[in-house]
Amino acid sequence: MKQCILVVSFGTSYHETRKKTIGQIEHTIAEQFPDYEVRRAFTSGMIIKKLEREGVFVDDVDTALRKLAEEGFEKVIVQPTHMMNGEEYDNVRRSVERCAGTFKQVLFGTPVLTSSQDYSQLVQAVMPAVSEAADEDTAVVFMGHGTRHYADSAYAALDYRFKTEGHPNVFVGTVEGYPDIDTLVEKLHAYQPKRVVMYPLMVVAGDHATNDMAGDGEDSWKCIFQKEGYQVDCVVRGLGELESFRNIFVEHIKEARPLNV
């Protein structure tokens, strides 16, 4: 039986970053599941079109699934690399639902933050790579994307989970959701660190990490925290570069279930 794992990511137009993050996630999955072919799909139409203009071709989810059916694949596991069950994830589910009947078996893996246990797993995956958190005078800030979708609540829940697992100086904020930068400024005033170290809470360190977090524009988080009097350092590294983070997807693939379960 022909089997495939379709790894679905938002996507990025940063070529080197894509290799170090999405590419490495796919490589890790391929190593752990040698009986499956691993394919790629992106959910961002804008990124797909931009890459196409540069001569790089990546399918959207519908096209990728149609090709798999045409090529005679009978079992497909769809594994999103999205952080939470937000709008992009909902769109992926709808795509899979539309074509599920064309395969003998379709299983669906969950995003990074789905179960309560997932939050602990994420904390445990990232903290060994954040040595600055050992210094009580340093605040570690993770920048997430944020969304208007109700799944935005995952960021506040993750912030709480960091603290309940023994990391009172770790804070989570978002560019487009909650907690926002104003909330983070208030939290840091209460904590009173001397230094702030920022990391992207994103699979890929793309435009948000480069510009909104670490950029030199006056609205970047780096400049905002500098104006507050903190020494600020930025680590522009996507979560996908961490092996411990990539292994989360391996576990989610093992736990993949039919859509109606």
N, C-alpha and C positions, 0 to 999 in steps of 0.2 A: 504494500500500500504506500503510495506517495504521500509524504507528510511534510508540512511546512510550518514554521513559526514566522508569522508576520509581525515584525517589530514596528510599531507605529509611534512616531515621534512628531512633535510640533514642527521641528526642522530648524535649520540655521543656514545662512548664506556664508558664514565664516568657515572657510574650507579647512584650515588647520584645526580649529576648534571642533569641527564636525568629526574629524578623524579621531581626536583624543577623547571624545565623549560618546556620541551616538555610534560611531564606528567601533569603539571599544566595548560598548554594551552589546552590540551585535556579535562581536568576536567572542566575548565571554559566553553568551548564550549558545553560539555554535559549538564551542568547546564542550559545554556541559550536555548538549543534546545532539550527539553526532549522527543520530538516525533521522534527523530533520534537516531539511534545507531551510536556511534563514534568509528571509527577504525583508526589504525596507519599504516603508510608506511614510509620507509626511501628511500632516493635517493642514498646514498653512498653505493656502493657495498662492498667497503673495510670494512666499519663499520658493515654492515650486516653479513659479513663473520666472522669478529672478534667476534661479539656477539654470533654467532652460535657456535663457538668453546668454548664459555663460557656457553653454554646451554641456551642462550636467543635468541628467534626466532622472527624476524621482517621481514615482507614481503617487497619486492620492489613494485613499483606502479603497474606494469603489473600483478604480482601475486595477489596483494590485490584486484584489479578490477576483475580479473578472478574468485576469490573466491566469491566476492559479487554477480556476475552474476549467479554462480552455486547455491548460497544460495537463489536465487529468489528475490534479491533486485531490485526494479523498478526505484527508484529515488536515485541518488547519487550526493552529492555536494563535489567536490574536493577542499580542501583549503590548499594551500601551506603555510608553515611558513617561506619561504625564504625571505630575505631582499629586493631583487629586481628581476626584470625580466631578469635574467641572464641565463647562460647555464643550470643550474640545472632546472630552471623553464621551459625552452624550452623543456627539456627532458620530464618533467611531462606532458606538453601539448601534446607532440607527443604520449605518452602512452595513454592519455585519448582519443585522436582522433582515435586511433586504435580500441578502444573497445566501443566507444560511442553508436554504433548501437545496442549493446546488452542490453541496458537499455531503459526504457520508457522515462526517462528524466535524463540528465547529466548537471549539472551546475558547473561553475568554478569560484572560488574566486581568487582575485589578491594578489600578494605578498605585503609586508609591504609598500614599496615605489613604488607606481604606479602612482597615480594622484598627481597633485600639492598640493591638500589638504592633502594628506597623509604625506607630509613632515612636515607640520604644526602640524598635529596630533601626529607625532612621537616626535617632539620637546616638545609639551605639555605633552606627556606621560612620558618622561624621566626626564625632568628638576626638578619636585618636589622631585625626589629621589637623586638629585645632589646638596646637600646643599653647597658644596664648591664653586659653581659658584657665590655665593653672595659676595665672597671676591675678590676684583679687583686685588689683588696681587697673585692670584692663577689662573693658566691656567688649564682648564679641557680638557683632550684629550680623545676622543673616538677612539678606535682601531677597524676598520672594516676589513673584510677579503680581499676584493679586488679581481679583476678578469681581465682577458684579454678580456673579452666580452665587447661590447660597453656600456653595462649597468653600467660599472664601473663609468661612469660620475655621477651616483646618489650620490656618496660620496662627490664630490666637490659641488654638488647642495645642499646637506644637510648641509655642512659646511657653505655655504652662507646663508642658511635659518636660522640657529642658530643665525647668526649675525644680520640679518634683523629683527629678532623677539626679539632683545634686549639682546643678550648674546655674547658680543664681545670677551669674554675670553674663549669661547668654540671652540675647534678645532676638526676636523675629519680627520683621516688618515687611511691608509690601509697597510696591510702586503704585499699584492701581486699586488696592483694596484696604483692608484693615488687618493689623495695626498699620497706620500710615506714618509718615515721617514726623509729623507733629506729636503723635503719641509716643514715638521713640524718643524724641527730644525730652519729653516730660519724664519718661522712665529713666533716662540717663541722668537727668537732674537729680532724681531721687536716689539713684545708685552712687553717683559722684565718682566716676572713674577718672583716672588721669589720661588714659589712652583708649582709643576705640579702634578695633580691628574688624574690617568688614569682609564678608564672603558672600558670593551669590548662593541663594537657596534655589538653584535652578540646575537642571540637567546639563545645560549648555551655558557657558559664559559668553553670551553674545552682546547685543546692543545695550540691553539694560545694565549689564555688569560693567561694560566698558564706558558707557556714557552717564547713565543715571546714578550709578554707584561710585565709580572711580574717575569720572570725568572732571574737567577743570571748569565747567560752567557753573555759574553761581547757584543754580538749582540742584546740582548734584549732591548726593548725600555726603560725599567727602567734604565739599566746601561748606555745607550747612553745619556739619559737626566741627569743622575747623573754626568757624565763626563762633561756635559755642565755647571755644577755648581748649578743645581736646587735641592731643596728638593723634593723628589719624593715619592708619595704614590700610591698604586695600589689597586683597588677594584675589585676583581675577582668575578663578579656577572653577570650572563647572563640576557639579557633583559626579557627573559621568566619568570623570578622571579617577575617581576613587574605586578601587576594586571592591571594597566593603559595600559601597553603594550599589555597584553593578550586580552584586550577588542577591540583592533584594529582588531583582527581576527574575533571577533563576528560581528563587523560592516561589514567586507568584506564578510562574509558568507551571511549576509542579502542582500548584493548587488550583490551576485553571478549571473552570466549570462551564457547562452549557449556559447559554444566556438566560434560560428560563429557570435556573436553579438559584 
